[in-house]
Amino acid sequence: MDRHIIWSDRKRIFCGLPWTFTKYSFSSDRLFIETGLLGKHEDEVRLYRIMDISLSRSFLQRIFGLGTIHCYSADKSMGNFDIVNVKNPRQVKEQLSELVEQQREAKHVVNREFMSHDDTFDDDTAHF
């Protein structure tokens, strides 16, 4: 397992200052979320379990160079989660997305998207 941290940041308050007790980091194979001041809690998700990533930026987040990365995960304990109010969110999202793809390829994990046979039916071309 790789313990080398590639990226880390803190959750930031609305004006971009890192005055919170939530830390985010990822290595080449895992993402970590550490919360708490006196009592610490650390969550970890293996990158190959992340199915999809999206980015949202409110008006205030854009002003202060922040964003929230939404991760849709197959991890049982974490489920879907957010990386909230981080600096340079677009670069972080891209870097995380590339690492997720590398891990999924290395582990031979396939993301199957299910489509029913009705998905190909086009109402505009139906003739009765």
Secondary structure, 3 states (H helix, E strand, C coil): CCCCCCEEEECCCCCCCCCCCEEEEECCCEEEEEECCCCCEEEEEEHHHEEEEEEECCHHHHHCCEEEEEEEECCCCCCCEEEEEEECHHHHHHHHHHHHHHHHHHCCCCCCCCCCHHHHCCHHHCCC
